[in-house]
Amino acid sequence: MVNYEFCITQERGCEEFSSKELSARFSTKSKIEKGFVTFKAELEKAVEICYSAQSIKRVLLKISSGSFEEFETLLEKVFSDLENFSLDFIKFSSFRVECERIGEHEFNSVNVEQELSRLLKDKTNAEVNLANPDASFFIQVLDESFIFGIDFGGRDLSKRQYLLFNNPNNIKGTLAFDLLLFADYTKKDVLLDPFSLAGTICIEAANFTSSLPLNYYTKNFAFSKDIFEKDFSDILKKLDSKAITTSSPTIFSSDSSFNNTSAQKKNAKIGGVEKFISFSRKNVEDLDLKFFEKDVDLIASKIIEPSKSVPDHVCKSVYTHLLRNTDEILNKKGRMAFIFRNPDFFVELSEGFGFSLTKKSEVWQGKQNFYFCLFERKQAKKLNNPSKK
């Protein structure tokens, strides 16, 4: 068996969560770099990761990486590494190059794609085919660093096929699952999202809890095109067989909007996990305290925030009801994980209800930065850390 060097790209700021998923779910050690994560594995392990991982965007079989000052130095580095990289283990007569560029540069993504296509055509004599290529190559340019390789999955794995009924305030599935990783969510946890919008956080949790591969309904991958002259279908079938089909719901999706609640149910059904989620249409002040009494392990949500359309006093009222009810429904070691654009308002208010911010991480969705914030009871902190005052 041959071990290859792979790279995973993900949402910016979420490298540690992809590394955590690789370790916990796929027993794979990895190294965190700026903008990506590297690991060494057989092709079969990369197939598993492409098929089931929830925190990733691309899985690349690495050809080149490094830093650069000018466009010419980037091309020189790629050209040098490409000359020393054997492509004999894959068979293709057509290809395409995709570029994701993040940061300020004097060149654009099309410039990169055209130049790398020329280099690959000279090396392989293969033709460019943007619509249906045999092989896909991908380069991520982040500020003054880059990573280039064979796109093992052949597409953006962060796109969710279940998300047909969306919400303009919704977060991507990758970021939703990253929030769960940030909060140390486990399959045994009772989870509540009180502002569920399109249901993304709960659906991601249900995929994880049920062991249903994220791409169960979308098995179109670059590695399935026989360019590696291997049949990986048995690996996919084995992963499919591990999925749980029925379970008593421990994931609770709640929202005050009828449209959002309807969208959640439809999205979960498309994703094949509707049996793992309990849906309800409730305002946060009307959460069923008796039903949830001291039973919830984790509250996770993209919480409402002050904006031009949502005044401060409305947010304060919602936060107050949430924090008051949270004290009744969270168990002693329960925690809250929220995603904010600006957490300061909530952090200050939560102190008065006996909660404190214990962990914070800046992440990005496209050009928008967010903050993951974890809150725990002050009393719980003392119980868990008796030596600390």
C-alpha positions in Angstrom: 0.0 0.0 0.0 1.2 3.5 -0.9 0.7 6.5 1.3 0.2 9.8 -0.5 0.3 13.3 0.8 -3.1 15.0 0.9 -4.3 18.4 1.8 -7.8 19.5 3.0 -9.2 23.0 2.5 -11.9 24.3 4.7 -13.6 27.5 5.8 -10.9 30.0 6.9 -10.1 29.8 10.6 -11.5 26.2 10.8 -8.3 24.3 10.2 -8.2 23.0 13.8 -11.7 21.6 13.4 -10.9 19.7 10.2 -7.9 18.3 12.0 -10.1 17.3 14.9 -12.5 15.5 12.6 -9.8 13.6 10.8 -8.5 12.3 14.1 -11.8 11.5 15.8 -13.7 10.1 12.8 -11.0 8.7 10.5 -8.2 7.9 12.9 -5.9 10.0 10.8 -3.1 12.3 12.1 -2.8 15.6 10.4 -0.7 18.8 10.4 -2.3 22.3 10.5 -1.0 24.8 8.0 -2.2 28.3 7.1 -5.5 27.8 5.2 -5.3 24.0 5.0 -4.5 20.7 6.7 -2.2 18.0 5.5 -2.2 14.3 6.1 -0.6 11.1 4.7 -2.9 8.2 3.8 -3.7 5.5 1.2 -6.2 6.4 -1.5 -8.9 4.3 0.2 -8.7 6.5 3.3 -9.1 9.7 1.2 -12.2 8.1 -0.4 -13.7 7.7 3.1 -12.9 11.3 3.9 -14.4 12.7 0.7 -17.5 10.6 1.2 -18.3 11.3 4.8 -16.3 14.3 6.3 -18.5 17.3 7.1 -15.9 20.1 7.8 -14.1 20.1 4.5 -14.3 21.8 1.1 -11.7 20.0 -1.0 -9.4 17.0 -0.7 -6.3 17.5 -2.7 -3.6 15.0 -3.6 -0.7 17.4 -3.0 1.6 18.5 -5.8 2.9 21.8 -4.6 2.6 24.4 -1.8 4.6 27.3 -0.5 4.7 31.1 -0.3 5.3 33.7 -3.0 5.9 37.4 -3.5 4.8 37.8 -7.1 2.7 35.9 -9.6 5.8 34.8 -11.5 7.4 33.2 -8.4 4.1 31.3 -7.7 4.2 29.9 -11.3 7.9 29.0 -11.0 7.3 27.1 -7.8 4.4 25.1 -9.2 6.3 24.4 -12.4 9.3 23.1 -10.5 7.2 20.8 -8.3 5.1 19.7 -11.2 8.2 18.7 -13.2 9.3 16.5 -10.2 5.9 15.0 -9.6 4.9 11.8 -11.5 1.4 11.7 -12.8 1.8 8.2 -14.1 -0.4 6.6 -11.5 -3.5 8.4 -12.9 -4.8 8.1 -16.5 -6.6 11.0 -18.1 -6.9 12.6 -21.5 -8.7 15.8 -20.3 -8.6 18.1 -17.3 -9.6 21.4 -15.8 -8.0 23.7 -13.3 -10.0 25.6 -10.7 -8.6 28.4 -8.5 -9.9 29.9 -5.3 -8.2 33.2 -4.5 -8.5 34.9 -1.1 -6.8 38.2 -0.4 -5.5 41.1 -2.4 -3.4 40.2 -5.5 -2.3 41.8 -8.8 -3.7 38.8 -10.6 -7.1 37.1 -10.7 -8.3 33.5 -10.6 -8.6 33.2 -14.3 -4.9 34.2 -14.8 -3.9 31.4 -12.5 -6.2 28.8 -14.1 -5.0 29.7 -17.6 -1.3 29.5 -16.7 -1.5 26.3 -14.8 -3.6 24.7 -17.6 -0.8 25.6 -20.0 1.8 23.9 -17.7 -0.3 20.8 -17.4 -1.0 20.6 -21.1 2.7 20.8 -21.8 3.5 18.0 -19.3 0.7 15.6 -20.1 -0.6 16.4 -23.6 -4.1 16.2 -22.2 -6.8 18.7 -23.4 -8.6 21.2 -21.3 -12.3 20.3 -20.7 -14.1 22.6 -18.3 -17.5 20.9 -18.6 -16.7 17.2 -18.0 -13.0 16.5 -17.4 -11.4 13.2 -16.6 -9.2 14.8 -13.9 -9.6 18.0 -11.9 -6.8 20.1 -10.4 -7.3 22.8 -7.8 -5.2 25.6 -6.4 -6.0 27.7 -3.3 -4.2 31.1 -3.1 -4.5 32.6 0.3 -2.7 35.9 0.8 0.9 35.0 0.0 0.6 31.3 0.3 -0.8 28.6 -2.0 -1.6 24.9 -2.2 -2.0 23.0 -5.5 -3.0 19.4 -6.2 -5.2 16.9 -7.9 -8.8 17.4 -6.7 -9.6 13.9 -5.4 -13.3 14.6 -5.0 -13.5 16.8 -8.0 -16.0 19.3 -6.6 -16.6 21.6 -3.7 -17.6 19.2 -0.9 -18.9 22.0 1.3 -22.1 22.4 -0.9 -25.0 20.6 0.7 -27.5 18.8 -1.5 -30.1 18.8 1.2 -30.2 22.6 1.5 -32.9 23.3 -1.1 -35.0 25.4 1.2 -32.6 28.0 2.5 -32.7 31.2 4.6 -30.7 34.4 3.9 -29.3 34.4 7.4 -28.3 30.7 7.4 -24.8 29.4 7.7 -23.1 26.9 5.5 -23.1 23.2 6.5 -19.4 23.2 7.0 -19.5 26.1 9.4 -22.5 24.5 11.3 -20.5 21.2 11.8 -17.4 23.2 12.8 -19.5 24.8 15.5 -20.4 21.4 16.8 -16.8 20.3 16.8 -15.9 23.5 18.6 -18.4 22.6 21.3 -17.2 19.0 21.6 -20.6 17.6 20.5 -20.9 13.8 20.9 -23.5 11.3 19.6 -24.8 10.9 23.1 -25.5 14.6 23.6 -29.0 16.1 23.7 -28.8 19.0 21.3 -31.2 22.0 21.0 -31.0 24.8 18.3 -33.6 27.4 19.4 -33.0 29.6 16.3 -32.8 26.9 13.7 -33.5 28.9 10.5 -33.1 26.3 7.7 -32.1 23.5 10.2 -28.5 23.3 9.1 -26.9 22.7 12.6 -29.4 20.0 13.5 -29.1 18.3 10.1 -25.3 18.2 10.4 -25.7 16.8 13.9 -28.1 14.2 12.6 -25.7 13.1 9.8 -23.0 12.7 12.4 -25.2 10.9 14.9 -26.7 8.5 12.4 -23.3 7.8 10.7 -25.1 8.5 7.4 -22.4 9.5 4.9 -22.9 13.2 4.0 -22.7 12.3 0.3 -24.9 9.2 0.5 -27.2 10.6 -2.3 -24.4 12.2 -4.3 -21.8 9.6 -5.3 -20.3 11.6 -8.2 -16.6 12.1 -7.4 -13.5 12.5 -9.5 -12.1 9.3 -8.0 -15.1 7.4 -9.3 -14.1 8.1 -13.0 -11.5 5.3 -13.0 -8.6 7.7 -13.5 -6.8 5.8 -10.6 -7.7 2.5 -12.3 -9.3 1.4 -9.0 -12.8 0.5 -8.0 -13.7 2.2 -4.8 -17.4 1.3 -4.8 -17.0 -1.4 -2.0 -15.7 1.3 0.3 -18.8 3.4 -0.2 -21.1 0.4 0.3 -19.3 -0.5 3.5 -19.8 3.1 4.9 -23.4 3.0 3.8 -24.0 -0.2 5.7 -22.9 1.5 9.0 -25.7 4.1 8.9 -28.4 3.9 11.6 -31.9 4.0 10.2 -34.0 4.7 13.3 -33.5 6.3 16.7 -35.3 8.2 19.4 -34.6 11.9 18.6 -32.0 13.6 20.8 -31.7 16.6 18.4 -34.3 19.3 18.7 -34.8 22.0 16.1 -36.9 25.0 17.1 -37.8 28.3 15.4 -40.5 31.0 15.8 -41.1 31.1 12.0 -43.6 28.8 10.3 -41.6 29.1 7.1 -38.4 28.2 8.8 -39.9 25.2 10.5 -41.4 24.0 7.3 -38.0 24.4 5.5 -36.2 22.5 8.2 -38.5 19.5 7.8 -38.1 19.5 4.0 -34.3 19.8 4.2 -34.0 17.0 6.7 -36.2 14.7 4.6 -34.1 15.4 1.5 -31.0 14.6 3.6 -32.5 11.4 4.9 -32.2 12.3 8.6 -35.7 13.6 9.5 -36.3 10.7 11.9 -33.4 11.9 14.1 -34.7 15.4 14.6 -37.7 16.7 16.6 -39.1 19.9 15.1 -41.2 22.6 16.8 -42.4 26.1 16.1 -41.8 28.1 19.3 -40.6 31.5 20.4 -37.6 31.2 22.7 -39.7 32.4 25.6 -42.1 29.5 25.0 -39.6 26.7 25.1 -41.0 23.6 26.8 -39.2 23.8 30.1 -41.0 20.8 31.6 -40.1 18.7 28.5 -36.4 19.7 28.5 -36.0 20.0 32.3 -32.3 19.8 33.1 -31.9 17.4 30.1 -30.1 19.4 27.4 -26.3 18.9 27.0 -25.7 21.5 24.3 -27.5 24.5 22.9 -26.0 25.5 19.6 -27.2 28.1 17.2 -26.6 31.1 14.9 -28.2 33.6 17.3 -30.1 36.7 16.4 -28.0 39.9 16.6 -28.6 43.7 16.6 -28.9 45.1 13.1 -30.7 47.8 11.2 -33.8 45.7 11.1 -33.4 44.2 14.7 -33.1 46.9 17.4 -31.0 46.4 20.5 -34.0 46.2 22.8 -35.5 43.3 20.8 -32.2 41.4 21.0 -32.0 42.1 24.7 -35.5 40.7 25.3 -34.7 37.6 23.3 -31.4 37.0 25.0 -33.0 37.5 28.4 -35.7 34.9 27.7 -33.1 32.5 26.3 -30.7 32.8 29.3 -33.5 32.5 31.8 -34.9 29.4 30.1 -31.5 28.0 29.5 -30.9 27.9 33.2 -33.9 25.6 33.5 -33.2 23.2 30.6 -29.4 22.8 30.6 -28.0 20.0 32.8 -25.2 20.9 35.3 -22.4 20.4 32.8 -24.4 21.7 29.8 -22.9 24.4 27.6 -24.0 26.9 24.9 -22.2 27.4 21.6 -23.2 30.3 19.4 -22.0 31.9 16.2 -21.9 35.7 16.2 -20.7 38.6 14.1 -20.1 40.5 17.4 -20.6 38.6 20.7 -20.0 41.5 23.1 -23.6 42.3 23.8 -24.5 38.7 24.6 -21.4 38.1 26.7 -22.1 41.1 28.9 -25.7 40.0 29.5 -24.9 36.4 30.1 -22.7 37.2 33.1 -25.8 38.4 35.0 -27.4 34.9 34.5 -24.4 33.0 35.8 -22.8 32.1 32.5 -19.3 33.0 31.3 -17.4 32.9 28.0 -14.9 30.0 28.2 -13.8 29.7 24.6 -13.8 31.9 21.5 -12.6 31.4 18.0 -12.7 33.6 14.9 -13.9 31.9 11.7 -14.9 33.0 8.2 -17.6 32.3 5.7 -16.5 33.8 2.5 -15.5 37.4 3.3 -17.6 37.6 6.4 -15.9 36.9 9.7 -17.8 35.3 12.6 -17.0 34.2 16.2 -17.6 30.8 17.7 -18.3 31.4 21.4 -18.7 28.7 24.1 -20.6 29.6 27.4 -20.7 27.5 30.5 -22.2 28.0 34.0 -19.8 29.6 36.4 -20.7 27.0 38.9 -20.0 24.2 36.4 -16.6 25.6 35.9 -15.9 25.4 39.6 -17.2 21.8 39.8 -15.0 20.8 36.9 -11.9 22.7 38.1 -12.0 22.6 41.9 -8.5 24.0 42.2 -9.5 27.2 40.5 -11.2 30.0 42.5 
